[in-house]
């Protein structure tokens, strides 16, 4: 019997392919935009972590000198028992390539990303220490190095930050045309009984700096991306909820017939939920593929923006992370459940013969609209409270979210109030019929109107923000020039 009931429910979508397309496209696009934003944020944060690990976030003391550290000073400290390691840093320019080069001594350097490539590979270590040299670089950086032609051979090291290369310090000195080291890294653990540094050298010992992490600098940027992705997801869910509501409205007779034939209410609701879950899984899979393609296309531009604004080196290629993929699929299922909860609740609460009455769903929607008006007032009050007492970027976004959702939820009740106020102004039966029919259509049209309100508000807000930023920046640039 379950198969027969499910077949009867699914037959509606074969007769209404447009509704099915709207439902699947709404879910797929909402998932694509959300998953694409999360993929970009995840890739950027992974690059931040690699960059932080590469530079060590200056966790170790350094020995420096204004003109650099000589090799003789390094050798003298090593012979005295001090555990120090040489580091050479600089930029190699070959045509359009600006390569951040870091030279180290793999035998004395503290653990860092990239060195794991040499572990257990004697040939690679020998090439790294040879006179010809060897560069360790990320895949996208290795291709640019290979195109330069006159640089040492390259070996892929996925954990090296993009735009940088790791090599032996002697090779780095040769490529940078220098004869002095940039600084010496002092190991945290030193042998007992070694002579004090001030008796051995006049180098300056610099303690680790409490520098600002790239993740903290770019937190606002990524929060903006997340907010826009969430707004796009919300607008998509409004479209999905509208499609679900229309489909349930048109299947009132089917529900009545199935209930009259003996199908239990619980079974009917469960099968409707299974139907929505199946659509969510199909649309979510398509949305993930679209989101990955969108993120891969936009990532180079985002990487360029972060590089220009914050100096952050972001990989230009996108890796697949199951974490954000599963999170996006979970968001799709949760969003579909939220979008279909109202329709399922109305089916579960409506009496057996109620769907046969044309006004039944409108009457049920009236109770929902009253609750919706209460939720709107609560959200608007929360927005006002956050505007007065909130502090910080998250509070600002929460204030805007409460304001936009409160305004969207207030739209259908305000339309009904306006139609009721216009009723005494009706002259003749045609005008009265027009107002009465518009009043009955408000529950079915409320969701598309709410989605349109959010989309227009977001479009106007983003356009105003970008325009004001462009005007301010242009004025500042004119003054500077």
Helices and strands as residue ranges (DSSP letters): H 2-15, H 17-55, G 56-58, E 62-64, H 71-79, E 84-94, E 97-104, G 115-117, H 122-129, E 134-137, H 139-148, E 153-156, E 164-168, H 169-176, E 183-186, G 197-199, E 204-206, H 214-217, H 219-250, H 252-260, H 265-310, H 322-349, G 354-356, H 360-389, H 393-423, H 429-480
